[in-house]
Amino acid sequence: MSCKKVLDKPPLTAITADNYFKNGDDAESAITGCYDALQDDGYYGSVLNLLGEMPSDDVSSANADVFALDKIQWTATTSQPGRLFQNAFKGINRANSVIKYVPSITTGITTQRRGQILGEAYFLRALHYFNLVKCFGGVPLHLVPTETESQSAMARSTTGQVYIQIESDLTLAEGLLPESFGNTGIDRTRATKGAVNALQAKVYLYERKWQLCISAAGKVMSNANYGTSLNTSFNDLLPFKNHQESIFEVQYAGSDDGGFTLPDLVLPSPPASYSFPKYNIPTDNLMNAVDKVNDERWKNRGTVEGGISYTSAILGTGDGNDGGWFVYKWRNTNFFASNDNYPLLTLDDVYLMFAEASNELNGPTADGLARLNAIRVRAGIGETSLAILASKNLFRDEVDQQRRFEMAFQGDRWFDLVRYSNQMIADPSAVHKVSAMDIIKLQRGTANANYLLYPLPLDELNSNPLAKQNPGF
C-alpha cells in the first residue's frame, strides 16, 4: 500500500454514492485516505505525542509553543488539543464514509476485500474515538458521515458510551480482518486482526477490565507474526520502521507525503534541520532514574551525529539549544519530513499490559512475571522474582517503572499517569508511586482533577451549540 496522500478526489464532506464509491478502486482510495488522516502534524505527526508527553514528569521544554502543556496551564484556546480534536474527527468522518458506502460496491472488488476494507474502517474509527476519549472524556458520537452542516451539531456522549462504541467497532473489525495480508510491511501498515487485539488490550486496560485485557493481549502474544518473544535487541528497534515486534505503525515516506515532523521538533541540530528550543526535552527526574551503564534502553553507545547516543536519548554536544538531553527514538529529520514511522502498537507494550492486568486481577503470578521478566532480560537488567515482588503493590511499582523506561517518549506517559490517578480514585487501595494528580499539584499548586482531561476546543463549542465544556474550563 502506498503511504502517499493519494485521495485526490473531492473532499470527503462532499463525497456521496452519486459522485464516488462506484468501484473497487474508489473503495481502495477511500480507505487509503483513512490511513492518510493519521499522518497529519496535528495528529500522529507531532500533536498527539506532545499531548501524551509534555505534561508528564519525563519531559519539559523552554519553547513557548508548548508552555501550556508543559506547565499544565491549558485552556479551550490551547492549540494542540484543538488540532487533535479536529484531525481525529476528520479521520472519523472518512471512516464513516467507508462504512456507509463500501458495502454497496460490487464492481471491481471481491466480497473478501470489501469486508477487509470495512474492518480497517471500523478499526480506525475505534482508534480515533479512543484517542478522543483519553484526551477529552465523552465526545459526540458521529457514526455516519457528516455531509451537511446540519449534521455537525451533536451533544456529547458519556465516556462510558464512547467506550462501548469503541469496543463494538473493534469486535466488528476483529471478525472482518485477516491475520496477515501476506506481507510483513503491509501488515504493519494496514490494520490486521493482531492490531485489533492489541488495541482491544489497550482499551480494556484503560477501562480496568483486567480479564478482557489479559485475553486480548494473550491473542497478540500467541500471534507468530510478531514473534513469540522479545528477540530483537532494543537498539535495533530504533528508529521505528516496521520491525517484527511492531504491530501497527503510522507510515511516513518523507517528502512524498509531507513527512513526519516530530523528529525535527525533538532532536538537536544536527541531525535536526534547524536549531531552536526543542520539545520533549528529557527531564533530570527521568535521566537520573535510568541505568545508563547496564540498561540496553539507556546505555552509552558512543558518538553519533550531534552528540552521544544513550539509545533512547542523545546527549547533545552542541551549543545553546543543541546541548543537553534530547529524545533519540527517532533519528532522521529531512527538513520536517522524516521517513521514520510512528509506533502505535508494539509487542513490548502488549507484554507490559498483560503483566499489569494480571497483577491487578490476581496479584503477582508466574504468567505476569514471565512477561515482566521478558522486558527486563531484553533490557539487560536480569530477571526479578515473585519473592522480591511479593505483593500487588510491589509488582505494580515494577510494572510502572518498566513501562516508563521501555515506552519513554512514545506518547503514553501522561496518559498512563492519568490512568493511575483514575484507578486510585476508583480504588484507593491501588497505590501508584507517581500519578497525574502528583504532577498537577506540582505544576499548579493544587491537585485539581479537572486537569485529568483537556478542555474541548473553543472552535468546537462555537460551532456545536449542543456540546458542553469539561468542568473547570
C-alpha positions as CSV (number, residue, x, y, z in Angstrom):
1,M,0.0,0.0,0.0
2,S,1.3,3.4,-0.8
3,C,1.9,5.8,2.1
4,K,1.3,8.8,-0.2
5,K,-1.7,11.1,0.0
6,V,-3.5,9.5,-2.9
7,L,-7.0,10.6,-2.2
8,D,-7.2,13.2,-5.0
9,K,-11.0,13.1,-5.1
10,P,-13.3,15.9,-3.8
11,P,-13.2,16.5,0.0
12,L,-14.9,13.7,1.8
13,T,-17.6,16.0,3.1
14,A,-18.7,16.3,-0.5
15,I,-18.4,12.6,-1.3
16,T,-21.6,10.7,-1.8
17,A,-22.7,7.5,-3.6
18,D,-23.7,9.7,-6.5
19,N,-20.2,11.0,-7.3
20,Y,-17.8,8.4,-5.8
21,F,-17.8,4.9,-4.3
22,K,-18.5,3.4,-7.7
23,N,-16.0,0.5,-7.8
24,G,-13.2,-1.2,-6.0
25,D,-10.6,1.5,-6.9
26,D,-12.8,4.1,-5.2
27,A,-13.0,1.8,-2.1
28,E,-9.2,1.4,-2.0
29,S,-8.6,5.1,-2.4
30,A,-11.1,5.9,0.3
31,I,-9.5,3.5,2.8
32,T,-6.1,4.9,1.9
33,G,-7.5,8.3,2.7
34,C,-8.5,7.0,6.1
35,Y,-4.9,6.0,6.9
36,D,-3.7,9.3,5.5
37,A,-5.7,11.1,8.2
38,L,-3.3,9.7,10.8
39,Q,-0.2,11.3,9.3
40,D,-1.1,15.0,9.8
41,D,1.2,17.1,12.0
42,G,-1.9,17.8,14.0
43,Y,-2.3,14.2,14.8
44,Y,0.5,11.5,14.9
45,G,2.8,13.8,13.1
46,S,3.5,15.5,16.4
47,V,0.5,16.8,18.3
48,L,-0.8,13.5,19.9
49,N,2.7,12.7,21.1
50,L,3.0,16.1,22.7
51,L,-0.3,15.7,24.4
52,G,0.8,12.4,25.8
53,E,4.3,13.5,26.9
54,M,4.7,17.2,27.6
55,P,2.6,17.4,30.8
56,S,4.4,14.4,32.3
57,D,7.5,14.0,34.5
58,D,9.5,12.7,31.7
59,V,9.9,15.8,29.5
60,S,9.9,19.6,29.6
61,S,10.6,22.4,27.2
62,A,11.7,26.1,27.1
63,N,9.7,26.6,23.9
64,A,6.7,28.9,24.4
65,D,4.6,26.9,21.9
66,V,4.3,24.0,24.4
67,F,4.3,26.1,27.6
68,A,0.7,25.4,28.4
69,L,1.2,21.7,28.0
70,D,4.4,21.6,30.0
71,K,3.1,23.7,32.9
72,I,-0.5,22.2,32.8
73,Q,-2.0,25.6,32.0
74,W,-4.1,24.6,29.1
75,T,-7.4,26.4,28.2
76,A,-10.1,26.0,25.5
77,T,-7.8,28.0,23.1
78,T,-4.6,26.0,23.6
79,S,-3.8,24.9,20.1
80,Q,-2.7,21.3,20.5
81,P,-6.0,19.8,21.9
82,G,-7.9,21.7,19.3
83,R,-5.8,20.3,16.4
84,L,-6.1,16.8,17.8
85,F,-9.9,17.2,18.1
86,Q,-10.2,18.4,14.5
87,N,-8.0,15.8,13.0
88,A,-9.5,12.9,14.9
89,F,-12.9,13.8,13.7
90,K,-11.6,14.3,10.2
91,G,-10.5,10.7,10.4
92,I,-13.8,9.6,11.9
93,N,-15.7,11.2,9.0
94,R,-13.5,9.4,6.4
95,A,-14.0,6.1,8.2
96,N,-17.8,6.7,8.4
97,S,-17.9,7.3,4.6
98,V,-16.3,4.0,4.0
99,I,-18.6,2.2,6.4
100,K,-21.7,3.8,4.8
101,Y,-20.8,3.4,1.1
102,V,-18.4,0.5,0.6
103,P,-21.0,-2.3,1.4
104,S,-22.9,-1.4,-1.7
105,I,-19.9,-1.6,-4.1
106,T,-19.9,-4.8,-6.2
107,T,-17.8,-3.8,-9.2
108,G,-14.1,-4.5,-9.2
109,I,-13.9,-5.8,-5.7
110,T,-14.2,-9.2,-4.1
111,T,-16.5,-10.0,-1.2
112,Q,-13.4,-10.8,0.9
113,R,-11.7,-7.5,0.1
114,R,-14.8,-5.5,0.7
115,G,-15.1,-7.0,4.2
116,Q,-11.4,-6.3,4.9
117,I,-11.8,-2.6,4.0
118,L,-14.8,-2.3,6.3
119,G,-12.8,-4.0,9.1
120,E,-10.0,-1.5,8.5
121,A,-12.5,1.4,8.8
122,Y,-14.0,0.1,12.0
123,F,-10.5,-0.3,13.5
124,L,-9.6,3.2,12.5
125,R,-12.8,4.7,13.8
126,A,-12.3,2.9,17.2
127,L,-8.7,4.3,17.3
128,H,-9.8,7.9,16.7
129,Y,-12.5,7.6,19.4
130,F,-10.0,6.0,21.8
131,N,-7.7,9.0,21.3
132,L,-10.5,11.4,21.8
133,V,-11.9,9.8,25.0
134,K,-8.4,9.7,26.5
135,C,-8.0,13.4,25.9
136,F,-11.5,14.8,26.4
137,G,-13.7,12.2,28.1
138,G,-17.1,11.9,26.4
139,V,-17.4,13.4,22.9
140,P,-20.1,13.5,20.2
141,L,-20.5,10.0,18.7
142,H,-20.7,10.6,14.9
143,L,-21.4,7.2,13.4
144,V,-22.5,8.3,9.9
145,P,-20.6,10.7,7.6
146,T,-21.2,14.4,8.2
147,E,-22.3,15.5,4.7
148,T,-24.3,18.6,5.6
149,E,-23.8,21.4,8.1
150,S,-27.0,20.4,10.0
151,Q,-25.4,17.1,10.9
152,S,-22.4,18.6,12.7
153,A,-24.3,19.7,15.8
154,M,-24.5,16.9,18.3
155,A,-24.4,16.6,22.1
156,R,-21.6,14.7,23.8
157,S,-22.0,11.1,24.7
158,T,-20.6,10.0,28.0
159,T,-17.2,8.4,28.5
160,G,-18.8,5.1,29.0
161,Q,-20.9,5.3,25.9
162,V,-17.8,6.2,23.8
163,Y,-16.0,3.1,25.2
164,I,-19.0,0.9,24.4
165,Q,-18.8,2.1,20.8
166,I,-15.0,1.6,20.6
167,E,-15.5,-2.0,21.9
168,S,-18.2,-2.6,19.3
169,D,-16.2,-1.3,16.4
170,L,-13.2,-3.5,17.4
171,T,-15.4,-6.6,17.7
172,L,-16.6,-6.0,14.2
173,A,-13.1,-5.3,12.9
174,E,-11.8,-8.5,14.5
175,G,-14.3,-10.5,12.6
176,L,-13.5,-8.9,9.3
177,L,-9.7,-8.6,9.2
178,P,-7.1,-11.2,8.3
179,E,-4.2,-12.4,10.5
180,S,-2.0,-11.2,7.7
181,F,-2.1,-9.6,4.3
182,G,0.8,-11.8,3.2
183,N,3.5,-9.1,3.5
184,T,5.3,-8.1,6.7
185,G,5.5,-4.5,5.7
186,I,1.8,-4.2,4.7
187,D,0.9,-6.0,8.0
188,R,2.4,-3.0,9.9
189,T,0.8,-0.5,7.5
190,R,-2.8,-1.8,7.5
191,A,-4.9,-2.9,10.4
192,T,-4.9,-6.7,10.9
193,K,-6.5,-9.0,13.5
194,G,-3.4,-8.6,15.6
195,A,-3.6,-4.8,15.6
196,V,-7.3,-5.1,16.6
197,N,-6.3,-7.4,19.5
198,A,-3.5,-5.1,20.6
199,L,-5.8,-2.1,20.6
200,Q,-8.5,-4.1,22.4
201,A,-6.0,-4.9,25.1
202,K,-5.1,-1.2,25.5
203,V,-8.8,-0.1,25.6
204,Y,-9.6,-2.7,28.3
205,L,-6.5,-1.6,30.2
206,Y,-7.9,2.0,30.3
207,E,-11.3,0.7,31.3
208,R,-9.7,-1.5,34.0
209,K,-11.4,-4.6,32.5
210,W,-8.5,-6.8,33.5
211,Q,-9.6,-10.2,32.3
212,L,-10.6,-8.9,28.9
213,C,-7.2,-7.1,28.7
214,I,-5.4,-10.4,29.5
215,S,-7.4,-12.3,26.9
216,A,-6.7,-9.7,24.1
217,A,-3.1,-9.4,25.0
218,G,-2.8,-13.2,25.0
219,K,-4.0,-13.4,21.4
220,V,-1.3,-11.0,20.3
221,M,1.5,-12.8,22.2
222,S,0.5,-16.1,20.6
223,N,0.5,-14.5,17.1
224,A,3.6,-15.6,15.3
225,N,3.5,-12.5,13.1
226,Y,5.2,-10.6,15.8
227,G,7.5,-13.2,17.2
228,T,6.9,-15.4,20.2
229,S,9.3,-13.5,22.4
230,L,11.2,-10.2,22.6
231,N,14.2,-11.3,20.5
232,T,15.2,-8.1,18.8
233,S,17.8,-6.0,20.6
234,F,16.3,-2.8,21.8
235,N,18.6,-0.5,19.9
236,D,17.8,-2.4,16.7
237,L,14.1,-1.4,17.1
238,L,15.1,2.2,16.5
239,P,14.2,4.2,14.6
240,F,10.8,2.7,14.1
241,K,10.3,1.2,10.6
242,N,8.1,-1.9,10.6
243,H,10.3,-4.3,12.6
244,Q,8.8,-7.6,13.5
245,E,7.7,-6.6,17.0
246,S,5.8,-3.6,15.6
247,I,2.1,-4.4,15.3
248,F,0.8,-1.2,13.7
249,E,2.7,2.0,12.7
250,V,1.7,5.3,11.2
251,Q,3.7,5.2,7.9
252,Y,5.8,8.1,6.6
253,A,7.8,8.1,3.3
254,G,9.4,11.5,3.7
255,S,8.8,14.5,1.5
256,D,6.4,12.5,-0.8
257,D,3.7,12.5,1.9
258,G,4.5,15.7,3.7
259,G,6.7,13.8,6.1
260,F,6.9,13.3,9.8
261,T,7.6,16.5,11.8
262,L,8.2,15.2,15.3
263,P,11.9,14.2,14.8
264,D,12.9,17.7,13.8
265,L,10.9,19.1,16.9
266,V,12.8,16.9,19.4
267,L,16.3,16.3,18.1
268,P,19.3,18.7,18.4
269,S,20.8,20.3,15.3
270,P,22.4,18.4,13.8
271,P,20.8,15.9,13.0
272,A,17.8,18.2,13.1
273,S,17.4,20.7,10.3
274,Y,17.3,23.8,12.5
275,S,18.3,24.9,15.9
276,F,15.6,26.2,18.2
277,P,14.3,25.3,21.7
278,K,13.1,21.8,21.2
279,Y,10.0,20.0,22.6
280,N,10.1,16.9,24.8
281,I,13.4,17.6,26.5
282,P,14.1,14.6,28.8
283,T,14.0,15.7,32.5
284,D,16.6,15.2,35.1
285,N,13.9,13.2,37.0
286,L,13.9,10.6,34.2
287,M,17.6,10.7,33.2
288,N,18.7,10.3,36.9
289,A,16.3,7.3,37.3
290,V,17.6,5.2,34.3
291,D,20.6,3.0,34.4
292,K,22.9,4.4,31.7
293,V,25.5,1.7,32.2
294,N,23.7,-1.6,32.1
295,D,20.2,-0.9,30.7
296,E,20.1,-1.6,26.9
297,R,17.4,1.0,26.6
298,W,19.6,3.8,28.0
299,K,23.2,2.7,27.8
300,N,26.0,4.8,26.2
301,R,26.6,3.7,22.6
302,G,29.2,6.2,21.6
303,T,29.4,9.3,19.4
304,V,26.8,9.9,16.8
305,E,25.9,13.0,14.7
306,G,25.1,15.7,17.2
307,G,26.2,14.1,20.4
308,I,26.5,10.8,22.3
309,S,23.8,8.1,21.9
310,Y,22.2,6.8,25.1
311,T,19.9,4.6,22.9
312,S,16.5,6.2,23.8
313,A,18.1,9.6,24.4
314,I,21.0,11.6,23.0
315,L,23.3,13.9,24.9
316,G,23.7,16.8,22.6
317,T,27.2,18.3,22.4
318,G,26.3,21.4,20.6
319,D,26.0,24.9,22.0
320,G,22.9,26.6,23.3
321,N,19.7,24.9,22.1
322,D,21.7,21.9,20.9
323,G,23.3,20.9,24.2
324,G,22.0,18.5,26.8
325,W,19.5,15.7,26.7
326,F,17.2,15.1,23.8
327,V,14.8,12.3,22.6
328,Y,16.6,9.8,20.3
329,K,13.9,7.2,19.4
330,W,13.6,8.9,16.0
331,R,16.8,9.7,14.2
332,N,16.1,11.0,10.8
333,T,14.8,14.5,10.0
334,N,14.9,15.8,6.4
335,F,13.5,19.3,7.0
336,F,10.4,18.3,8.9
337,A,9.8,15.4,6.5
338,S,11.3,12.4,8.3
339,N,10.7,8.9,6.8
340,D,10.8,7.3,10.3
341,N,7.5,5.9,11.4
342,Y,5.3,6.4,14.5
343,P,4.9,3.3,16.6
344,L,1.2,3.0,17.5
345,L,1.0,-0.6,18.8
346,T,4.1,-2.7,19.7
347,L,4.7,-6.1,21.3
348,D,6.6,-4.8,24.3
349,D,3.7,-2.7,25.2
350,V,1.4,-5.7,25.0
351,Y,3.7,-7.6,27.3
352,L,3.5,-4.8,29.8
353,M,-0.2,-4.6,29.5
354,F,-0.5,-8.3,30.2
355,A,1.7,-8.1,33.3
356,E,-0.2,-5.1,34.6
357,A,-3.7,-6.6,34.1
358,S,-2.6,-9.9,35.5
359,N,-1.3,-8.3,38.7
360,E,-4.4,-6.1,39.1
361,L,-6.7,-9.1,38.7
362,N,-4.9,-11.8,40.5
363,G,-1.9,-10.3,42.3
364,P,1.7,-11.4,41.4
365,T,1.6,-14.6,39.2
366,A,4.1,-16.6,37.3
367,D,2.5,-15.6,34.0
368,G,2.6,-11.9,34.7
369,L,6.2,-12.2,36.0
370,A,7.2,-14.0,32.8
371,R,6.1,-11.1,30.6
372,L,7.7,-8.6,33.0
373,N,11.0,-10.5,33.0
374,A,11.0,-10.7,29.2
375,I,11.1,-6.9,29.3
376,R,13.9,-6.9,31.9
377,V,16.0,-9.6,30.3
378,R,15.9,-7.9,26.9
379,A,16.9,-4.6,28.6
380,G,19.9,-6.5,30.1
381,I,19.0,-5.9,33.8
382,G,18.1,-9.5,34.5
383,E,15.1,-11.3,36.0
384,T,13.3,-10.5,39.2
385,S,11.2,-12.9,41.2
386,L,7.9,-13.4,43.0
387,A,9.9,-13.4,46.2
388,I,11.0,-9.8,45.5
389,L,7.7,-8.7,44.0
390,A,5.7,-10.5,46.7
391,S,2.7,-8.1,46.9
392,K,0.4,-6.5,44.4
393,N,1.8,-3.0,45.3
394,L,5.4,-4.1,44.8
395,F,4.6,-5.8,41.5
396,R,2.6,-2.7,40.4
397,D,5.6,-0.4,41.2
398,E,7.9,-2.6,39.0
399,V,5.4,-2.7,36.1
400,D,5.0,1.1,36.3
401,Q,8.8,1.6,36.3
402,Q,9.5,-0.7,33.4
403,R,6.6,0.9,31.4
404,R,8.2,4.3,32.0
405,F,11.7,3.1,30.9
406,E,10.6,0.9,27.9
407,M,7.9,3.2,26.4
408,A,9.6,6.6,27.1
409,F,8.8,9.4,24.7
410,Q,6.3,7.3,22.6
411,G,3.2,9.4,23.6
412,D,2.0,7.3,26.6
413,R,3.5,8.7,29.8
414,W,0.9,11.4,30.6
415,F,-2.0,9.1,29.7
416,D,-0.5,6.4,31.9
417,L,-0.3,8.8,34.8
418,V,-3.9,9.8,34.2
419,R,-4.8,6.1,34.2
420,Y,-3.1,5.7,37.5
421,S,-4.9,8.7,39.0
422,N,-8.3,7.4,37.8
423,Q,-7.5,3.9,39.2
424,M,-6.7,5.4,42.6
425,I,-9.8,7.5,42.6
426,A,-11.9,4.3,41.9
427,D,-9.9,2.1,44.2
428,P,-7.8,3.9,46.9
429,S,-6.0,0.6,47.7
430,A,-4.4,0.6,44.2
431,V,-1.5,2.9,45.0
432,H,0.9,4.1,42.3
433,K,4.1,5.9,43.4
434,V,3.5,8.7,40.8
435,S,0.3,9.7,39.2
436,A,-1.1,12.6,37.2
437,M,-2.5,14.2,40.3
438,D,1.0,14.5,41.7
439,I,2.2,16.3,38.6
440,I,-0.8,18.6,38.5
441,K,-0.2,19.6,42.2
442,L,3.5,20.2,41.5
443,Q,2.8,22.4,38.5
444,R,-0.4,24.2,39.6
445,G,-0.1,24.1,43.4
446,T,-3.3,22.2,44.0
447,A,-4.3,18.7,42.8
448,N,-7.2,19.8,40.6
449,A,-8.8,16.7,39.0
450,N,-10.3,18.8,36.2
451,Y,-6.8,18.7,34.5
452,L,-7.0,15.0,34.1
453,L,-8.8,16.0,30.8
454,Y,-8.1,18.5,28.2
455,P,-10.9,21.1,27.5
456,L,-13.0,20.9,24.4
457,P,-11.6,23.4,21.9
458,L,-13.4,26.8,21.7
459,D,-14.0,26.3,18.0
460,E,-16.0,23.2,18.7
461,L,-18.1,24.9,21.3
462,N,-18.7,27.8,18.9
463,S,-19.7,25.6,16.0
464,N,-21.6,23.0,18.0
465,P,-24.1,24.6,20.4
466,L,-25.1,21.2,21.8
467,A,-21.6,20.5,23.1
468,K,-20.8,21.4,26.8
469,Q,-17.4,22.1,28.1
470,N,-15.5,19.9,30.6
471,P,-15.7,21.1,34.2
472,G,-13.3,23.8,35.3
473,F,-12.8,25.3,31.8
